[in-house]
């Protein structure tokens, strides 16, 4: 479906003295899967409710295909919403649940039959058309809720943590299915979640929110590999945050002092000389035998090993006093490490990034 471009301009929401959303701005292209990611209370659901029309903005614009709908009633906006609870009618069949909203349109009986059938086929629920919601699994109910939202042909589909009530294994399966479905229907999805894995798995781009503001917007790879702030680095996945002192910068990277050692960080954030934070993901940390010389090599000692199946988490105390985590993939061989084993820790310059704050 064409359209579905969303532009948020200066969107602000205040409840009495409490500011839930602080004048945020972002743009979503038509057909994009865009996620709002953050902890409880960061303003992501309030933002989604304002786009849906369930909350009135205190200030700002909500443009859908260039039309400001900030003060338009929900039923007159080209959007539909899927909630975590699904809100299916328990006394209706799957078919009737999906077709319910079409009763309030100009769709003929024949058109309704076609559209409901197409929507159920899209989510692979044709065989359950005569079942009641109580006869369905959680994953099947989620598919029905999606079909009910899609059957009305919205330009924008809003999803408020729709996988939150499902078990972990089913969530992983439906993450892939949901992204594939979005690509097939080609409409704009705005997805709210506090689950980092969901956002990274499904999103074309995502916005990380904190205390009503947006910390960073980018592709999953950009936000994960190049966090703009220490908050983003700490919230999105597991990070090693190191206290360093910036010495000098060049096109090749930034030299920093880490204890008595000098390290090179990747070119990136424009950080002034003095105290700063450097971030490195655990899977980029390399553990080498003791006393291996080389750039960005730091002496350390193994403090703990945690076997996780596909990987082993190794916690190492570095010579300058900081602790880092390394994720070592399970290749079938068992590393000859134990608590107290001296090692050399390689912090690759290309993966070591300075943060703006």
ABEGO torsion letter per residue (X at the ends): XBEGBBBBBGBBBBBEABBABBGBBBBBBBGBBBBBBEBBGAGAAAAAAAAAGABBBABEBBBBGGBBAAABBAAABABBBBBAAGGBBAABBAAAAAAAAAAABABBAAAAAAAAAAAAAAAGAAAAAABBAAABBAAAAAAAAAAAAAAAGBABBBBBGAAAABBAAAAAAAAAAAAAAAAAAGBBBBBBBABAAAAAAABABBBBBBGGBBABBEBAAAAAABBABAAAAAABEBBBBBBBBBABBBAAEBBBBBEABBBBBBBEBBBBBEBBBBBBBAAABBBBBBGBBEBGBBBBBBABBBBAGABBBBBBBBAAGBBBBBBBBBAGBBBBBBBGBBBBBBBBAAABBBBAX
